[in-house]
Amino acid sequence: MSRKVLPTSNPLVKCYLYDACPLSIVANTEDYLEWFYSNYIQLFCSKNILEDGSFFLEFYEKNQAFTSPWLKSQHMSGDALAKTQQDIIKFIIDHIDLGYYFYGHLDDFYVSFRKGYQTYHFLHDLMIYGYDEEESKFFVLAYDKNALFGHFEISFAKFEQGFMQNHSIINMPYWYDWVYLFKFNDYGQYDFDLKLVEELLHDYLFGINSSEKHRSSSNPWPNKNKAFGKEVYPYLKKYFKHLLNHEIEFDIRITSILIEHKKCMLERIKFIHEKGYLQDLIPLYERYAEVEKKFNIFHGLMIKYKVTGKRAYIDNIVNSLDDIALKEQLILLELLEKIKQKNAFKNEKEIL
């Protein structure tokens, strides 16, 4: 076979490729929404902004996208793969023919659509979802030099150079070494879990350290290092203060994650209502739509600040953040109470 392209769909979360790539596979079926809207609720961020040299804000759930019932996943050492495979191109093509997507890290120096192309060495992840042997190229999902997520192409030769260079780096962080093979699971199944939504929404609203729930497989994150749920907002304001003082780098991903979070929350309310899991959620949906709109405005102000350098745009965000955070809290507390009542009623029926 000279050409094969595996299907991909637009993921609901795509700020980071370790979410976007596997989600673009499972989104090939609408059934995955039962699982998706049961998850992707909690947020966390780093507290030690200046010490870390960055402010990291992201959805929280242990290996979230990788655990979808519609995703088969296996991983291996990229370093071992680079040293043992005589033909890495054939290895990937053979697996694509079997329905596997290839996810790993590549040196930007060899990737024409990345900012570092022929300029500097930096590792970034991408996912290969197809190939064309006649044109000697792979089709990939990635971010380009303008931070736009999309479909791109890379030659077999450049990929091999970038992959081999990647795995010749000394003292490379361990997470860059992993290569994943993903495959869509036709037998995936998951029923919407309103109890899980209750638990995660409670964690978000009360700033609970959700990593405590995964202590059987890894030690919980210390509270001195991480903030969870609505407690991320004070640290978001600290980030903006450091940004205006030129103590930290500009990072558009921060507001990108926030608008994805608000969009997912808004669509979750709609999903719960339309599927009949809860009734009379339209007023909550309409009120939360204003929250989502406000965070989209924040994102636009971030972009304007980047272009103009005018601090007034960031001041606008900081001055509005407490009010919109409180508005969100009140709406979601009302939603949480409705969910609690529904779950309590369901439990009573099961006992009887």
N, C-alpha and C positions, 0 to 999 in steps of 0.2 A: 504493500500500500504506500503510495507516494505522498499522500496528504490525509491528515485526520485532525479534526477540531472538535473538542469536547464542549458540551454546552455550559454556559455561564449566565447568570442572571444578576441584576443589580442588587447588591446587598444593602440592607437597611442601616448597617453600621460599617463604615469604611475608613475611619480616620487612621486606624492602624491596620496594616496588611494582614497581621495574624488573626484579625477578625474578618476583614473584608474578603480574603481569599477563600477560606472554608465556607463562609456565609454565601459567597457567590455560587458555590456548588449546591448547597442544601436549598437555596432559594429557587432551584429548578422545579420545586413542587410547592404549592401553596399550603400543603399540609404542615410544613415546618413552622408555620406561624403559631400553631398551638404550643409548640415548644418555645419559640422565640419570645412570645409575649408572656410566657411564664417566667422568663429570665430577663436579662438586660435591664435591671432596675437600679441596682446599687452602684454608687460611685465611690472612688477613693482618690486621694492625692497625697503627694509628699509634703511633709511639714517643714523639713530643713532645706528651705529653698536656696539660700545663699551657700550653705555648706555643700549641697548637692550640685550646685552650679546650674540648676534647671528646676522647673516646676512641672511635675508629671501628674496629669489628671486623666483618669480613664475609668471605664466601666469595671466593676469588680465581679468576678466569679471565677473560681479556679478552672483554668483551661476551658473557658466558656464555649467558644465556637467549636473547639476540637471535640467537644463531648456530645454534639448533636446526634440524635438517633439516625439521622439521614446521612451520616458521614462515617465511612470506614477510614481508619487512619493507622498508618504504621510509620515509625521513624527509625532512622539509622544515623550513624556518624558520617557526616560529609567528608571528613578527613579520611576515614577508612574507605569510603566510596571512591574518593579521588585517587587513592593509592592502589586500590585493588581492581578497579575497572579499567580495562584496556581501552574501551570505547564508551565514554560517558554519554555521547550523543545517541549511540545505539541503545544504551540502557534506558534512556528517557523515552525514545521512540517506541521501544518494545512495551514499556509500561503504559504509554498513552494508548497504544493499540489494545491494551487490556482494560482500558477505561480509567487509568490512574492519572491524576494531576500531580505535577512535580513542584514542590514548594521548598525553597531554600534561599541562601544568601549569595549575592554576586558582588564583585568589586565594581563600583561605579565607573572606574577608570575605563572600563571596556564596554559600557552601556551608553549608546549614542543619545538616548533620550533623557539621561540623567545629567545633573549639573556638573558632576565631577568628571565627565567624559574627557579623556586625554589630558586631564588637568591635575587631579589628585585621587588618591586611593581612599575609598570609604565603602563599607559593606552595607548593602540594602537587600531586603527580601523581595521576592517576586514569585509568581506562580506561573508555570508553563501549562497551558491547556490545549496546545495543538502544535502541529509542525507541518512543514511543506518541504519534502526532500528535494524536489526539483529546484526550488529556490534556496535550499539550504538555510532554512530559518525556522525559528520557534515563534509561536504566538504566546504572549505573556500578559498577565494582569499585574500592574505596578503603578507607582506614582512617577510622574515625569519631573523635569527640571523646574516646572512652574507649579509643582505641588498639586497637579491634577491627576485624579485616579482614572485609569482607563486601560484600553487594549493597545498593546504595542508589539513590535517585532524586534527580534534580535537574531543575528546570523549564528549559525552553528559555531563558526570559528571564534566569534567574540564571546559567545557563552562559554565555550571551553576554556578560553584564556582567563575570563573572569572567575570561573569556578575554580580552576587550578590555582590561580593567584590567591583567591580567598583562603584556600586550605594550605597555603605555604606560610601564612602569617604566624609568627611566633607569639605565644601568650594571648591568643585570640580568646575573647570571652566565650564560655562554653555554649551559650545559647546560639551563637553564630554557627556552631558546628553541626547542628541538627538539620537533617533533610527529612522532609515528610512526603509520603505518598498518600494522597487522598483519593477516595473513590465514593461516588454516590451510592448510598444504600437503598435499593429499591424496596426493602422490607422495613424501612424506618417507621416507627409508630410512637406517638406521644399524645396523650390527652391533656388538654389545658388544665393546669394545676392552680386553682384559685387559692388553695392553702399556701402554696409556695409564694404566690404573689403577695399574700398577706404577710408572710414572714419577711420577705425582701423589702416590701414597702415599709414595714415597721423598722427594719434596720436602717433604711434610708432616712426616714423621718426623725429617728432618735439617735442618729450618728453611731450606730452599733458597729463594732469591729467584726465584720463578717468573716474574717480569716480565722476566727476562733472556731468556726464550724468545721474547719478542715484540718484540725490539729492531729487527726489520726494519720495523715500522710505528710504533713509538714508543720513546723512550729508556727504559731500565729505571729503575725506582724506586730512588733511593739507599738503601743499607742503613741509613744514619743516620736515615732517616725512617720506614721500615717494617720490621716483623717478620713472618716467615712461619712457617706450620706450628706445631709445638709451641712455638716461640719466642714465641708470643703470650701464653703463660701468665704469664711474669714481668711483662709489661706489664699484664696483667689484674689482677695483685696490686697493681701501682702505682696503677691506676685506683681500686681499692677503698680504698687508703690515702688518696688525694686526696679520695675521696667522704666518708670518715669525718672528714677535716679540713675539710670544707665548702669545698674548693677547686675542685670540679668538680660539674657537674649530674648528678643521678640519670638513668640511661638504661636502661630495661628492655629495650631492643633488644639489649643486650650479652649477657644470658643467653638471650634469645630466639634469637639466632643460634647460640649454643652448643648449645642443645637441638635445634635443627634440624640442626646438623652431626652430632651424635651419633645422632639418629634416622636420618638419611640413611646414615650409616656402618653402623649396625645393619641396616637394611633392605638395604643393598648386600651385606653378608655373606650374608644370607638369599637374596637374588636369585642371587648367584653359585653358592650351593649348590643351590638348587632348579632352576636352569637347567642344572646339570651342568657348569659351567665348572671347578669344583673340587669335590673330594669331602671328606667328613669335616670340615665346618665347624661342625657343631652345637655342639661344645664352645666354640669361639671365639665363636659367636653368644651363647651363654648367659653367657659371661664378659663380653662387651661390653654385654649388656643391663644389667649392674650399673653400668657406666660411664654409660650413658644415664640410668638411674634416678637416679644421683647428681647429674647435671647438672639434671635436672628438680627435684630437691630444692633445688639452688642457686637456680633460678629462683623457686621458692616463697619461699625466704628473702629474695630481693631484694624481692619484693612485700610481705612482712611488714615489712621495714625501711622501705619507703616509707610504709606505713600507720602504723607505731608510732614510727619514728625510733630504735629500739633498736640500738645498734652491735653487740650480741652476734650478731645475725643475719649481719652482714657478716663479723665475726670468725670465725664458724663456716665460712663459705665459704673464707676465706683460709687457715685452719688445715687445711682438708681438701684444698685444691687440688693441692698437690704430690703427695700420695699417689695421688689419682685420675688425675692426669696421667701418673704413672709406670705405673700399672696399664694405662691406655689404650696407652701406648707399647709395653709388653711384648706386649700382645695384637696390636697392629697390626704389630709387627716379625715376629711369628710368621706373621701373614697375608701380609705382604710376602714372606717367605721361601718360602711355599707358592706364591705367584704367580710368583716368579722361577723356581722349579723347573719349574713348568708351562710357562712361556714358553720356557725354555731347551730343554725337551724338544720343544716344538712347532717351534722353530727347527732343531733337529737333524733332525727328520723332514722338514722342508721342504728342507733341504740334501741329504739322501739321496734 
